[in-house]
Amino acid sequence: EERGRYIHPETWYYKVWNIVVLFFIVYNICVVPFIIAFAEAWDVTMWMSLDYLGDIVLVSDVVMRANFLAHYAGEELVTSTKQIRKKYKSRPYTAMCHVVASAPLEVLVPFVVGEETRKYFGPLQLLSLFRVNKMLRVVDVHRLVPQVEAALHPLGVLPSKNVLRVSKLLLIMFVSAHIFGAFFFLLANILHLGAPGDDDLVSVDDDGDDDSGQLVPA
């Protein structure tokens, strides 16, 4: 078969690339729920710039894996573009997650979000709410982690295998607790903002005065 352009899976730059991809996947898994729950008044430009940098990396990763990443079949290195694409399509669930995660759903915000919804979310929160699909790249974590560990092992920066196993378990527990905590905070905040009379609340100082200088009736 005709041999196309390919990326060798043992090259140092591919190993560094895996580290960068894993970073942005973990970033999305951790940061997207946090921003949705807490970032009501955060700067949109700075955070979306970082988000879109990650999007460029992750979309480039999909293109590379689907078209250029060579792989071993036994001891033979497969470099044919046709065979590379065939291998990528042999995992349809992963490919589907890649496609959905790559979709820029946040462009729909101006068209599908009404004024009623905007009362509960800040601009950055709304954009991140439509970026939840980015978290689907979690399907790659189980593949990337061993590859990153193998790349870092010769540098002597990794602890023992038992420590790594415990660390992974603790990390899974932490991320799960983080996502659930962000969800319940967001739910409580929406219920609070939607409570009757919430718009009439005033801040009261220690002397019983509101911010306008008028006394609050006892």
Salt bridges, closest charged atoms under 4 A:
ASP51 OD2 - ARG131 NE 3.69
ASP55 OD2 - ARG131 NH1 2.78
ASP61 OD2 - ARG65 NE 2.90
ASP61 OD2 - ARG137 NH2 2.72
GLU106 OE2 - ARG131 NH1 3.23
GLU116 OE2 - LYS119 NZ 3.29
ASP140 OD2 - HIS98 NE2 2.80
ASP140 OD2 - ARG137 NE 2.61
ASP140 OD1 - ARG143 NH2 3.29
GLU149 OE2 - LYS168 NZ 2.80
ASP198 OD1 - HIS192 NE2 3.44
